[in-house]
Amino acid sequence: IQAMIYYQKSFDNTGICMLQVAKSLLCRPQQSVPTVFGISESQLISNPVIP
């Protein structure tokens, strides 16, 4: 994301959406995690994905 901001300076719809998701995760992590991952933060931490 940082590289996109630094080098591109302009964004298409996908880039704008990516920035909005990043902003919501940084500014409101507890509210954003269920929206992005479909489960709560505690469920995400207690059930790690094993490859």
N, C-alpha and C positions, 0 to 999 in steps of 0.2 A: 504494500500500500504506500509506504514512504517513497519507494522508487517511482511509483506512478505519479504521486504528487510532485515530486522533484523534477522528473523528466518530461512528463506529458503536459501538465498545466491545464489541459482540457479533458473532459470526461464524457463518455457516452452514457446511456442509461444504466448499463451494467456497472460501470465505474461509480456512478452516483449511488446506486443501490449498495455496492460494497462499502462505500464510505459511510452510508447511513447505518448499516449493520455494525460496522466497527465503532462508530460513535455511540450507538445504543449499548453495545457491550461494554464500552469503557465508562460511559456516564451512568448507566442504569443496569449493572450486571445481573442483579437478582430478578428484575422484571424481564430482562432480555433472554436469559438462558432458556426458560421454557419455550419461548417463541422460536428460537433458533434450533434447539435440540429436541424439543417435544417432551422433555422430562425436566423435573426440577433439578436445581443445583446439587442438592443432597443425593438424589438418585444417580446423577451423573458421576459424582465422586465415589459413591459406594459400589457402583457396578462398572468397573473399568473394562474397556474393550480389550480382549485378548486376541492377538492375530492368529 
